[in-house]
Amino acid sequence: MLGESVVEECNARVAGVLGPLSQARNGDRDNNRDIVSRLLISPCCSYRPGAVPGSKTIQDMTSFIESVVEDAALAWLESIGYAVKHGPEIAPGELFAERGAYGQVILPTRLREALMRLNSTLPAEAIDDAFREIIRLEGATLDARNRTFHRLLVDGVTVEYRADGVIRGAQARLIDFDIRITTTGLP
């Protein structure tokens, strides 16, 4: 079990990244991108097994315990109005299963719905292209695939589609950086 000081330190660091989102204003797209980028690629902290509570258990900017960052981010998102579901609730074989196997990390129905909601002006074929690019990330290593996914989150997915006999291009967004988020809830 993590010592309380470790959890508080990690929560404070995550809040330092997430907190500015509650200050976001309409049109502050670049700031929101920066915040999301820092959250996704910045390590937080790690707990050294066997460390004595109160001793130095944080290793700054080298590694982190994913569950601490995940719990802090989920708590923050829930506090601003997002519905949070935990793995067992959507596990294979459960009443509200959203995945066919535990190894399936992408929830395809949710991803498609989000792509359609965020890119309502794009035709179905463009949404399908974006979906395929997201689930088949480029890169030979995990690190390369993570960087590719980060780029897609920040910049969007480049898609092409045919409209009026002409091939057109667009960026399918994965995150709405223009949304105004307040501490009392969603817009």
C-alpha positions as CSV (number, residue, x, y, z in Angstrom):
1,M,0.0,0.0,0.0
2,L,1.3,3.4,-0.9
3,G,2.1,5.8,2.0
4,E,-0.3,8.7,2.2
5,S,2.5,11.2,1.5
6,V,3.3,9.4,-1.8
7,V,-0.4,9.4,-2.9
8,E,-0.7,13.1,-1.9
9,E,2.4,14.0,-3.8
10,C,1.3,12.1,-7.0
11,N,-2.2,13.6,-6.7
12,A,-0.7,17.1,-6.3
13,R,1.4,16.6,-9.4
14,V,-1.5,15.3,-11.4
15,A,-3.6,18.1,-10.2
16,G,-0.9,20.5,-11.4
17,V,-1.4,19.2,-14.9
18,L,-5.2,18.7,-14.7
19,G,-6.0,21.8,-12.6
20,P,-5.4,24.3,-15.4
21,L,-8.1,22.6,-17.5
22,S,-10.7,23.9,-15.0
23,Q,-9.5,27.4,-15.8
24,A,-9.7,26.8,-19.6
25,R,-11.6,29.4,-21.6
26,N,-13.4,29.0,-25.0
27,G,-10.9,29.4,-27.8
28,D,-7.9,28.5,-25.6
29,R,-7.1,25.5,-27.8
30,D,-3.3,25.8,-27.6
31,N,-3.3,25.9,-23.8
32,N,-5.6,22.8,-23.7
33,R,-3.4,20.9,-26.1
34,D,-0.3,21.7,-23.9
35,I,-2.1,20.5,-20.8
36,V,-3.2,17.2,-22.4
37,S,0.3,16.7,-23.8
38,R,1.9,17.2,-20.4
39,L,-0.6,14.8,-18.8
40,L,-0.1,12.1,-21.4
41,I,3.7,12.1,-21.7
42,S,4.9,13.4,-18.3
43,P,5.8,10.8,-15.7
44,C,4.6,11.5,-12.2
45,C,6.3,9.4,-9.6
46,S,7.0,5.9,-8.4
47,Y,6.9,4.0,-5.2
48,R,9.9,1.9,-4.2
49,P,8.6,-1.4,-2.7
50,G,9.9,-1.7,0.9
51,A,10.4,2.0,1.4
52,V,9.6,3.3,4.8
53,P,6.6,5.7,4.9
54,G,8.0,9.2,5.2
55,S,11.2,8.3,3.5
56,K,12.0,9.5,0.0
57,T,9.6,7.3,-2.0
58,I,9.2,9.6,-5.0
59,Q,11.5,9.3,-8.0
60,D,10.9,12.6,-9.8
61,M,10.3,12.4,-13.5
62,T,11.7,8.9,-14.0
63,S,8.8,6.6,-13.6
64,F,5.4,6.4,-11.9
65,I,2.8,4.1,-10.7
66,E,0.1,4.2,-13.4
67,S,-2.8,3.5,-11.0
68,V,-2.1,6.6,-8.9
69,V,-2.2,8.8,-12.0
70,E,-5.2,7.0,-13.3
71,D,-7.1,7.2,-10.0
72,A,-6.4,11.0,-9.7
73,A,-7.4,11.6,-13.3
74,L,-10.6,9.6,-13.0
75,A,-11.5,11.4,-9.8
76,W,-11.0,14.7,-11.4
77,L,-13.0,13.8,-14.5
78,E,-15.8,12.4,-12.4
79,S,-15.8,15.7,-10.4
80,I,-16.5,17.7,-13.5
81,G,-19.4,15.5,-14.7
82,Y,-17.9,12.5,-16.6
83,A,-19.4,9.1,-15.9
84,V,-16.6,6.7,-14.8
85,K,-16.9,3.0,-15.2
86,H,-14.3,0.5,-13.9
87,G,-12.9,-2.5,-15.7
88,P,-15.0,-5.2,-14.0
89,E,-18.2,-3.3,-14.9
90,I,-17.5,-3.6,-18.7
91,A,-15.5,-6.9,-18.6
92,P,-16.3,-9.7,-21.0
93,G,-19.2,-11.8,-19.9
94,E,-20.7,-9.1,-17.8
95,L,-24.2,-7.6,-18.4
96,F,-22.7,-4.4,-19.7
97,A,-19.6,-5.8,-21.4
98,E,-17.9,-3.5,-23.8
99,R,-15.0,-5.7,-24.8
100,G,-14.8,-9.2,-26.1
101,A,-11.6,-10.1,-24.2
102,Y,-9.5,-8.6,-21.4
103,G,-6.6,-7.9,-23.9
104,Q,-8.9,-5.6,-25.9
105,V,-7.8,-2.1,-24.7
106,I,-9.9,-0.1,-27.2
107,L,-13.6,0.0,-26.7
108,P,-14.7,0.1,-30.3
109,T,-18.3,1.2,-29.8
110,R,-17.2,4.1,-27.6
111,L,-14.5,5.1,-30.0
112,R,-16.8,5.1,-33.0
113,E,-19.4,7.1,-31.1
114,A,-16.9,9.7,-29.9
115,L,-15.5,10.0,-33.5
116,M,-18.9,10.6,-34.9
117,R,-19.8,13.1,-32.1
118,L,-16.6,15.1,-32.4
119,N,-16.6,15.0,-36.3
120,S,-20.2,15.3,-37.2
121,T,-19.5,17.0,-40.5
122,L,-17.3,14.1,-41.8
123,P,-18.9,11.3,-43.8
124,A,-18.9,7.7,-42.5
125,E,-16.0,6.7,-44.7
126,A,-13.7,9.3,-43.1
127,I,-14.8,8.2,-39.6
128,D,-14.0,4.6,-40.6
129,D,-10.5,5.7,-41.8
130,A,-9.9,7.5,-38.5
131,F,-11.0,4.5,-36.6
132,R,-8.7,2.1,-38.5
133,E,-5.7,4.4,-38.0
134,I,-6.3,4.6,-34.3
135,I,-6.6,0.8,-33.8
136,R,-3.6,0.1,-36.1
137,L,-1.0,2.5,-34.8
138,E,2.2,2.9,-36.7
139,G,5.5,2.1,-35.0
140,A,7.8,-0.8,-34.5
141,T,8.0,-0.4,-30.7
142,L,5.6,0.4,-27.9
143,D,7.3,3.8,-27.5
144,A,6.9,4.6,-31.2
145,R,3.2,3.6,-31.1
146,N,2.6,5.7,-27.9
147,R,4.2,8.7,-29.6
148,T,2.0,8.1,-32.7
149,F,-1.1,7.9,-30.6
150,H,-0.1,11.1,-28.7
151,R,0.3,12.9,-32.0
152,L,-3.1,11.7,-33.1
153,L,-4.7,12.9,-29.9
154,V,-3.1,16.3,-30.2
155,D,-3.2,16.9,-33.9
156,G,-6.1,14.7,-35.0
157,V,-6.2,11.9,-37.6
158,T,-5.7,12.9,-41.2
159,V,-8.5,11.4,-43.3
160,E,-9.5,11.5,-47.0
161,Y,-13.0,11.1,-48.3
162,R,-14.9,11.6,-51.6
163,A,-17.5,14.4,-51.8
164,D,-19.1,15.7,-54.9
165,G,-16.7,13.5,-57.0
166,V,-13.7,15.2,-55.4
167,I,-11.2,13.7,-52.9
168,R,-11.1,15.9,-49.8
169,G,-8.9,15.9,-46.8
170,A,-9.7,16.7,-43.1
171,Q,-8.4,16.2,-39.6
172,A,-10.7,14.0,-37.5
173,R,-10.5,15.2,-33.9
174,L,-10.1,12.8,-31.0
175,I,-10.4,15.5,-28.3
176,D,-12.5,18.6,-28.3
177,F,-9.9,21.2,-27.3
178,D,-12.4,24.0,-27.8
179,I,-14.8,22.9,-25.1
180,R,-15.1,25.1,-22.0
181,I,-14.6,23.0,-18.9
182,T,-15.5,24.5,-15.5
183,T,-15.0,23.2,-12.0
184,T,-18.8,22.8,-11.6
185,G,-19.2,20.5,-14.6
186,L,-19.2,20.2,-18.3
187,P,-20.4,23.1,-20.6
